[in-house]
Structure formats: structure tokens, C-alpha cells
Amino acid sequence: MTDVTVVIGAGSIGQAIARRVSAGKHVVLADLRPEAAEAAAKVLGDAGFEVTTAKVDVSSRESVQALVDLATRIGNITGVIHAAGVSPSQAAPATILRVDLYGTALVLELFGEVIAKGGSAIVIASQSGHRLPPLTVEQNKALALTPTEELLALPMLQPEQVTDPLIAYQISKRGNSLRVAAQAVRWGKHGARVNTISPGIIFTPLARDELSGPRGEGYKRMIETCAAKRGGTPDEVGAVAALLMGPEGTFITGSDFLMDGGVTAQYWYAE
């Protein structure tokens, strides 16, 4: 039976990871914008990959379930790459929480029911999750363990509590890594693994939006003052994902990998 890699979010990072881990597999490439999925499919198809495209709205249970059903009809789901999301410059707090936090919980829940033994998933979180001050033990548990459909009803996520899109994004990305740690226990019962990667400023269209948006100067300062003195590339994220999803990463699950050129270290511990 065919092995399938499901890529949710047809942007640069999702494509870069797919190229590294999908040789000989069927790639199901899903995005909210069909034209983005089709454009990415052409690039991957021209590189020799067999690709099926789909439209998906990760904030809709019905839409994510339809993607699961499509992928399982094609073959065994051995890889999931969840790289969809919206940034603080692109949406209001409620939308960010629904897409980035609830949407990720939904993907982990529904694909966790069908992931093949030996399968692996990567969720793209963000360095932003590491810039949020520590949460309480109770808040951590709530973000990690609250049933998906009850997640957005948590008191800490209500509109009067989360008024800034950046805070919504930071909470969502912290929540992603917490959720993945909890889900790794469940996925492990199927013999499968799941990890998060928290990239810093990776040069993608989303990053370009941020660099030219209201927080652009702050982003430029991050690049100038961090140890690496540069932004990252999607291929560098792909290299880490290939390790985590491949045979050399089979002892790694429930973990979060921060790769930001030292931005977070600079933020917390600058002289």
C-alpha cells in the first residue's frame, strides 16, 4: 500500500520538509488557498513527486476530517507536516487562536487516530512561544490536555484576556509545543511520534509580511543582534525535520526544537 505524507500549509517550510522526507511517497498537499496548493504541487511534481492537492481550513473539524479521509483513501499516512497558520500582522487575536491553537489541536487529534505505526509528524510552532513569560502549571495542563472542542472556552483565552495579536500568537505557539508533548503519549500507543519545531525568522512570504509590517523594526533588530546575525532558510528547517521524522530520530518524540539563530537567548539573557 502507498505511503502518504500529508502537508498542511503549502508554503516554503512545508514544501522544504516534504522534499526531504517524501521520496517514494505520495504527497497530499493541502492549503486554505487552492491556488497556493496547486503552485506548490507543480514545483514538487516537476521534481518527481506524486502529488494530490486539497483545500483545507484547519479551523473547521469537518474540513480537517475530509482531509484525513482523502489521505487514508490514498494509502497509509506515515508522515504529517503541519505548517499552516496566521501571523500577528495577518489576523485578529480570535482568528489567531482559532487557526494556530485550535487548528493545531484538531490536526493532532484527527491525524492521531489514523497515523501509521512508525509514522511521524512535525508541527511548526515558533520562537514566539519561547518569548511568552512562564505560565502556571494549571495553564500548561489546560493548553496541553483540554479536549479540542473546549479549548477556546478556557478563561485564559477569552477576548478580555487576550487583546493583542502578538500575545495570541505567543500563547498559540506555546500551546502547540505543550499540546504536542501531551499528544506524543497518545501517538506512542500507535507506535508513532510527534514533535514541534519552533523556528525564528525564516525567510518566507509570512516573514516578509512581518518585516514590512508594524513590527518590522523589531524583527530587523532581532536579526541584527542575534548570534547568527541572519535569518534562516526553509531548507534549514527541512534539515531538522528530516532528522526528527527519519530513522535517526526514532528516539525523539514529544519534544520542541528551537532554531532561531540565538534570538531567544538574546531576548532573555542579553548583557
C-alpha positions as CSV (number, residue, x, y, z in Angstrom):
1,M,0.0,0.0,0.0
2,T,1.2,3.5,-0.8
3,D,2.8,5.6,2.0
4,V,1.5,9.1,2.3
5,T,2.9,12.3,3.6
6,V,0.3,14.9,4.4
7,V,1.4,18.5,4.2
8,I,-0.9,21.1,5.7
9,G,0.2,24.6,4.6
10,A,1.7,24.8,1.1
11,G,4.3,27.5,2.0
12,S,8.0,27.4,1.8
13,I,8.6,25.5,5.1
14,G,6.0,22.8,4.4
15,Q,7.5,22.3,0.9
16,A,11.1,22.2,2.2
17,I,10.2,19.5,4.7
18,A,8.2,17.5,2.2
19,R,11.1,17.4,-0.3
20,R,13.4,16.0,2.4
21,V,11.1,13.2,3.7
22,S,8.7,12.2,0.9
23,A,10.9,10.4,-1.7
24,G,8.9,7.4,-2.9
25,K,5.8,8.6,-1.1
26,H,2.5,10.2,-2.3
27,V,2.3,13.8,-1.1
28,V,-1.1,15.2,-0.2
29,L,-0.7,18.9,-0.2
30,A,-3.4,20.9,1.5
31,D,-3.9,24.6,1.9
32,L,-6.7,27.1,2.6
33,R,-5.9,28.7,-0.8
34,P,-6.3,26.1,-3.6
35,E,-4.0,28.2,-5.9
36,A,-1.2,28.0,-3.3
37,A,-1.6,24.2,-3.2
38,E,-1.6,24.0,-7.0
39,A,1.5,26.2,-7.3
40,A,3.4,24.1,-4.8
41,A,2.2,20.9,-6.4
42,K,3.7,21.9,-9.7
43,V,7.1,22.6,-8.1
44,L,7.0,19.2,-6.3
45,G,5.6,17.4,-9.3
46,D,8.3,18.8,-11.6
47,A,10.8,17.5,-9.0
48,G,9.5,14.0,-9.3
49,F,7.0,13.7,-6.5
50,E,3.5,12.3,-6.9
51,V,1.1,14.9,-5.5
52,T,-2.6,15.3,-4.8
53,T,-3.9,18.7,-3.7
54,A,-6.8,19.6,-1.4
55,K,-8.4,22.6,0.2
56,V,-8.4,22.6,4.0
57,D,-9.5,25.0,6.7
58,V,-7.7,23.9,9.9
59,S,-10.2,25.8,12.0
60,S,-13.0,23.5,10.7
61,R,-13.4,20.0,12.1
62,E,-15.3,18.9,9.0
63,S,-12.6,20.2,6.7
64,V,-9.8,18.5,8.6
65,Q,-11.8,15.3,8.7
66,A,-12.3,15.5,5.0
67,L,-8.5,15.8,4.5
68,V,-8.0,12.8,6.8
69,D,-10.5,10.8,4.7
70,L,-8.9,11.8,1.4
71,A,-5.4,10.8,2.6
72,T,-6.4,7.5,4.0
73,R,-8.1,6.6,0.7
74,I,-4.8,7.1,-1.0
75,G,-2.7,5.0,1.4
76,N,-1.0,4.7,4.8
77,I,-0.3,8.1,6.5
78,T,3.3,7.8,7.6
79,G,4.1,11.5,7.8
80,V,2.2,14.7,8.7
81,I,3.7,18.1,8.3
82,H,1.6,20.8,9.9
83,A,2.9,24.2,8.7
84,A,-0.3,26.2,8.4
85,G,-1.0,29.3,10.4
86,V,-1.5,33.0,10.6
87,S,0.8,35.6,12.0
88,P,0.2,38.6,14.3
89,S,0.2,41.0,11.3
90,Q,-2.3,39.0,9.4
91,A,-5.2,38.5,11.8
92,A,-7.1,39.5,15.0
93,P,-6.5,37.6,18.3
94,A,-9.6,35.5,18.0
95,T,-8.6,34.3,14.5
96,I,-5.1,33.5,15.5
97,L,-6.3,31.4,18.5
98,R,-8.8,29.6,16.3
99,V,-6.3,28.8,13.5
100,D,-3.0,28.4,15.3
101,L,-4.1,26.9,18.6
102,Y,-7.4,25.2,18.0
103,G,-6.5,24.2,14.4
104,T,-3.3,22.5,15.6
105,A,-5.2,20.6,18.3
106,L,-7.7,19.5,15.7
107,V,-4.9,18.2,13.3
108,L,-3.2,16.4,16.2
109,E,-6.5,14.8,17.3
110,L,-7.8,13.6,13.9
111,F,-4.5,12.5,12.4
112,G,-3.5,10.8,15.7
113,E,-6.4,8.4,15.0
114,V,-5.0,7.3,11.7
115,I,-1.3,7.7,11.8
116,A,0.5,4.5,10.7
117,K,2.8,2.6,13.0
118,G,6.3,4.0,12.7
119,G,4.8,7.3,11.4
120,S,5.9,10.7,12.5
121,A,4.6,14.3,12.5
122,I,6.1,17.7,12.7
123,V,4.2,20.8,13.9
124,I,5.7,24.1,13.1
125,A,5.4,26.3,16.1
126,S,7.5,29.5,16.6
127,Q,10.2,31.2,18.7
128,S,7.4,33.4,19.8
129,G,6.2,30.6,22.1
130,H,9.5,30.9,23.9
131,R,9.2,34.7,24.4
132,L,6.0,34.3,26.5
133,P,6.6,34.5,30.2
134,P,6.2,31.3,32.1
135,L,2.6,30.1,32.6
136,T,1.3,28.4,35.7
137,V,1.3,24.6,35.9
138,E,-2.5,24.7,35.7
139,Q,-2.4,26.8,32.5
140,N,0.2,24.5,30.9
141,K,-2.0,21.5,31.7
142,A,-5.1,23.3,30.3
143,L,-3.4,24.1,27.0
144,A,-2.0,20.6,26.7
145,L,-4.9,18.5,27.8
146,T,-8.2,20.3,27.4
147,P,-10.4,18.5,24.8
148,T,-10.2,20.2,21.4
149,E,-13.7,21.4,21.3
150,E,-13.4,23.0,24.8
151,L,-10.0,24.6,24.2
152,L,-11.2,28.1,23.1
153,A,-13.6,28.3,26.0
154,L,-10.6,28.4,28.5
155,P,-10.8,31.5,30.7
156,M,-7.2,32.5,29.8
157,L,-8.2,32.7,26.2
158,Q,-11.2,34.9,26.4
159,P,-11.3,38.3,24.4
160,E,-10.9,40.4,27.5
161,Q,-7.8,38.4,28.4
162,V,-6.1,38.3,25.0
163,T,-6.4,41.7,23.3
164,D,-3.0,41.8,21.4
165,P,-2.5,39.7,18.3
166,L,1.1,39.1,19.3
167,I,0.1,37.7,22.7
168,A,-2.5,35.5,20.9
169,Y,0.3,34.2,18.7
170,Q,2.7,33.6,21.5
171,I,0.1,31.7,23.5
172,S,-0.9,29.7,20.5
173,K,2.7,28.7,19.7
174,R,3.4,27.9,23.4
175,G,0.2,25.9,23.3
176,N,1.4,24.0,20.2
177,S,4.5,22.6,21.9
178,L,2.6,21.7,25.1
179,R,-0.1,20.0,23.1
180,V,2.4,18.0,21.1
181,A,4.1,16.8,24.3
182,A,0.8,15.6,25.6
183,Q,-0.2,14.1,22.2
184,A,3.1,12.2,22.0
185,V,1.8,9.9,24.8
186,R,-1.3,9.1,22.7
187,W,0.6,8.8,19.4
188,G,3.0,6.5,21.1
189,K,0.2,4.0,21.7
190,H,0.1,3.7,17.9
191,G,3.8,3.4,17.6
192,A,4.1,6.9,16.1
193,R,5.9,10.1,17.1
194,V,5.2,13.8,17.0
195,N,7.5,16.8,17.7
196,T,7.4,20.6,17.2
197,I,10.0,22.8,15.6
198,S,10.0,26.4,16.8
199,P,11.7,28.4,14.0
200,G,12.9,32.0,14.4
201,I,12.8,34.4,11.5
202,I,12.8,32.2,8.4
203,F,12.7,34.0,5.1
204,T,9.2,33.1,3.8
205,P,6.4,35.2,2.5
206,L,4.9,35.3,6.0
207,A,8.2,36.6,7.4
208,R,8.3,39.2,4.6
209,D,4.8,40.4,5.8
210,E,6.1,40.7,9.3
211,L,9.3,42.5,8.3
212,S,7.3,45.1,6.3
213,G,4.5,45.3,8.9
214,P,4.1,47.3,12.1
215,R,6.6,45.0,14.0
216,G,9.2,45.1,11.2
217,E,11.8,47.2,13.0
218,G,11.7,44.8,15.9
219,Y,12.2,41.9,13.6
220,K,15.2,43.6,12.0
221,R,16.7,44.2,15.4
222,M,16.3,40.6,16.3
223,I,18.3,39.6,13.2
224,E,21.0,42.2,13.8
225,T,21.5,41.4,17.5
226,C,21.2,37.6,17.5
227,A,24.3,35.3,17.5
228,A,23.8,34.1,13.9
229,K,23.4,37.7,12.6
230,R,20.9,36.5,9.9
231,G,17.5,35.0,9.3
232,G,17.1,31.3,8.5
233,T,16.0,29.4,5.4
234,P,13.2,26.9,4.9
235,D,15.8,24.3,3.9
236,E,17.4,24.6,7.3
237,V,14.1,23.8,8.9
238,G,13.7,20.9,6.5
239,A,17.0,19.5,7.6
240,V,15.9,19.4,11.3
241,A,12.6,18.0,10.3
242,A,14.3,15.3,8.3
243,L,16.3,14.2,11.3
244,L,13.2,14.2,13.5
245,M,11.0,12.3,11.0
246,G,13.7,9.9,9.8
247,P,15.3,6.7,11.1
248,E,17.9,8.7,13.2
249,G,15.1,10.4,15.1
250,T,13.2,7.4,16.3
251,F,14.1,8.1,20.0
252,I,12.7,11.6,19.8
253,T,9.0,12.4,20.5
254,G,7.1,15.0,22.4
255,S,9.9,17.5,22.1
256,D,10.2,21.0,20.9
257,F,13.2,22.2,18.9
258,L,14.0,25.9,19.0
259,M,16.0,27.1,15.9
260,D,16.2,30.8,15.9
261,G,19.9,31.8,15.5
262,G,20.1,32.7,19.1
263,V,17.2,35.3,19.1
264,T,15.5,33.8,22.2
265,A,18.9,33.6,24.1
266,Q,19.5,37.3,23.2
267,Y,15.9,38.2,24.4
268,W,16.2,36.6,27.8
269,Y,19.9,36.8,28.6
270,A,21.5,39.8,26.7
271,E,24.2,41.6,28.5
